[in-house]
Structure formats: C-alpha cells, structure tokens
Amino acid sequence: MKRLLLVHNLVHGQSVVYELDDKDFAVELVEGEPETDDQGEMDVESRFFIRVDSE
C-alpha cells in the first residue's frame, strides 16, 4: 500500500502532491513567515499536527 500526501481544496477537490516512504512521518500546518532567524529557526505558530505511524 502506498502512502500519499493529498491536498484537499474545497472548491476543486483533492490532488496527490507526494508519495511517502514506508516510515513514520508527521504533517504540520503552521502560520507565520517562511524566513529563518540567525539560528535557522522559523517564527511560526502550529495550527494542525498529525502523526502517522508505519505500524
């Protein structure tokens, strides 16, 4: 079975954006700016987080 990362658009439906390896992974939706600070960190606030285990 393949793991697929889907993007759901409420107007146009869904589309596959990436096929994932058979490993644990997580997806996070954040709000903030994409630029990083001097330490390489982004100033973002988490809005949604989900972890998917391989087992």
Long-range contacts (C-beta under 8 A, 24 or more apart in sequence): 3-52, 22-54, 23-54, 24-51, 24-52, 24-53, 24-54, 25-51, 25-52, 26-50, 26-51, 26-52, 27-52
